[in-house]
């Protein structure tokens, strides 16, 4: 019971890191470093909808598939993360920090560090954030032997490319790509001593 409680606390902490990354570092500069969160930022900016609502809407199918193909225990953890992230995104204020949030380069790096740590932390406890890490794990069930980081890079890279075509902002796309590389590097470092993705309990 204590282990399970710690796992859910860590998942909640990951959701908080994602909320901080979205509201404080990414949103105001329209950075979208891949991920369903990045896609949600794009959609919310174009449709003028709350990022939290968009995030919740596009994670629904992933929750069902993760429970079916990756196990009920994993599905419950992903459900918890998928509910916590949009809730915390709606609660964390959009803070303006002098010399930090007004600098797009600093935001790209700090936001990536938050997201990378959040994903790595979830994978370490046999969970996922409910974003493209979950989708990547599902794809890995089919493409056995392909490293998780490679699948994540392909999916998130496609989202960045898509966002670049929509926004027609080359600098934003380049910085989003840089953020993605930081995220993938952190995730790989945090999960290098675990089974691929840290999913061991089905």
N, C-alpha and C positions, 0 to 999 in steps of 0.2 A: 504493500500500500504506500509506503514511504517513497519507494522508487517511482511509482506511478505519479504521485503528487509532484515530485521533483521534475519529472518529465513534462508535466503540464505547465508547471511554473516556467520552465525553460521555453516552452512553446509560446506562452503568453509574452515572455520577454522578447522573443523573436518578432512577434506581432507588433510589439511596441517599437522595436527598431525599424520595422518597415514603415510604420505610421510616421515616425520621425523623418525617415528618408523622404517619404512622399510629400509631407506637408511643409517641412522646413527646407529641404535641399533640392528636390526635383521639380515640384509643381510650378513654382514661380518662374522657373527658367524653361519650362516645357521639356525638360530632359526626360527621355524614355529609354532607359538602359535595358531594353528587352523586358521579359517577364510579363505576366498578365497584368501586373501593376502598371508597368510601362504602357501596355496597350490601353489600360483603363484611363491613364492620364490623357492619352491621345483622344480617346472617345469622349471623355468628359470635357476636354477643351473645345472640341468641335460641336458637341451637342448641348453644352452648358448644363451638364448634369453633375451631381456630386460624385466625386471620385469613389467614395465609399459605396454608393449605390451601384455604380458600374462594376466595381470589383466584385461585389457580391453576386451580381447577375451572371457574370461570365465564369464563375467558379462552380456553379451548380452541377453541370454535367461531369466535371472532373471529380467531384465528391462521390458521385454514384459509381463511376468507373473505378476509382481508387479502392472503394470498399469491396467491389466485386472481384477485381483482379489482383489487388495487393493485400487483401485481408481485412477483416472487420476491425481488428485492433488499429491497424494503420489508418483505416477509413475514419475511425472515431477521432483520432489525433488530427487528421487533416481537416475534419469538420470543425473541430475546436479552433484550429488556426484560421480557417476560412471565415469563421464568425468573428473571431477576435480582431483580425486585421482591419476589416471595414469599420468595425465599431470604434477601434482606437484611432483610425484615420479620421473619423468624424468627431473625435474628442480632442485630439492633439491640435493645439492652436498653430496657425501659420505665423511663426515667429520671425521677426526681422532682427538679425544679429549683425551689428556693424562689422565691416571688414570680412565677414564670413558669408552670409546669405546674399549679399549684393555682388559677390564674385562667383561667376558661373563655373570657373575652374575648380575653386575650392568646394563648391556644392557638388560638383560631379564626383570628386574624390571622396568626400565625407559621406555622401549618400550611398555610393558604391560600397564603402566599408560597412555601413549599417546593414545594407541588404545582403552582402556576402556573409557577414557574421550571422545574420538571422537565418539564412538558408543552411549554412554549415551547422549551426546549433541544432536546428530541427532534424537534419539528417543524422546527427550524432545520437539522437534519442529515438531513431526509427520512425521519424515523422517527416512531414514536408509542409511548406507554407501554404499550399493550395494553389500555387502559381505554376510556372513552367517547370519547376522542379518536380512537381507531381506528374505533369504531362511527360516529362523526360523519363521518369521512372516507369510509367506505363509503356512508353515506346521501347524502353530497354527490356521489358518482358518479351517483346517480339524480336528485337535486334540484340540478342544475347551476345555478350562479349564486347559490345561497343561501350567505351567509357562514358559515364554519365556526363562528364564535363563536355565531351564532344557533342552529345545530343543537345545539351543545354545551349551550347554556343551556336549551334545551327538554328535552333528555334528562336532564341533571343536575337541572334543576328538578323534573322528574317524580319522580326518585329521592328528592329531598328531601321532596317532598309525601308520597310513600309512607312514608318513614321517620317523618314526623311523625304519620301516621295510626297507625302501629304503636306508636310510643313514647308517643303522646299527650302529648308534651312540647313545648309551644309555643315556649318560649325556645330549646330546642335546635334546633328547626326554623328559627327566625329567624336564629340565629347561623350555622347551616349555610348558609342562603341568603346571608348576608353573606359567608361564606367563598367561596361560589361566585362572587359578583360580583368579589371580589378576584382569584380564579383566572382568570376570563374576561378581566379587565382586563390582567393580566400577560401572558397568552398573546397577546392582541391586540397589545400593545406590542412583544413580542419577535418577532412574525411580520409586523409591518406592512410591512417592507421586503423580504419574501420573497414568492414565489408563495403562493397560499392554502394555509396549513398547511405550507409549505416542502417539499411533496412534488413533487419535480421529476425524480426518477430512476426512477419506476415500480418 
